[in-house]
Amino acid sequence: MYSAGDVIAIFFGVLVSFFAITGVMPFWQAIIQGRIAGKLMFDLIDSSDSIDQDDPKAEKIDLKGEIKFESVEFAYPSKNDHKILQKFTCTFEIGKTTALVGPSGAGKSSIIQLIMRFYDPLGGVILIDDKNLKTLNLRHLRSQIGYVSQEPVLFNTTIRKNILMGKPNATEDEIISALKQTNAWEFVN
């Protein structure tokens, strides 16, 4: 049998617990979202990458620059039911400027991401200087490619230091050459 003091203590204990729980309720959705985001992040960290940047068997070539897409099919892993590229065939010739034009979601950025090998195509083949992209050493390949996205990220520092972010050991001549190749030398100078 409970005494009157026990009943009052239980009542106030339940009352204080109720107020504590209702105080947390506005943040409950954020807590759940944080747990989900944390799980997704740790799953990504624990996943293995199917593309080996430093494959010792991969070939290192000095790029001339011809890029061919032959019947390439691609869909992002999270959207396998929606193909961005279907039987895409195109040749980007050495020394020629090529513009990729189309509405948002047409695959322009996806083509660049495939060339940089952030993803592999679901079908077809990508050739660089008549070599299958999958057989090339990825770190060596990326060191020879310059890419400015449609939404470039510039760090809050000098132009020189921004360029050095891409190639920390670049010489002054290489920096000037990069600026000239991107038609930025006159503006910067």
Secondary structure, 3 states (H helix, E strand, C coil): CCCHHHHHHHHHHHHHHHHHHHHHHHHHHHHHHHHHHHHHHHHHHHCCCCCCCCCCCCECCCCCCCEEEEEEEECCHHHCCCCCEEEEEEEECCCCCCCCCCCCCCCHHHHHHHHCCCCCCCEEEEEECCEEHHHECHHHHHCCCCCCCCCCCCCCCCHHHHHHHHCCCCCHHHHHHHHHHCCCHHHHC
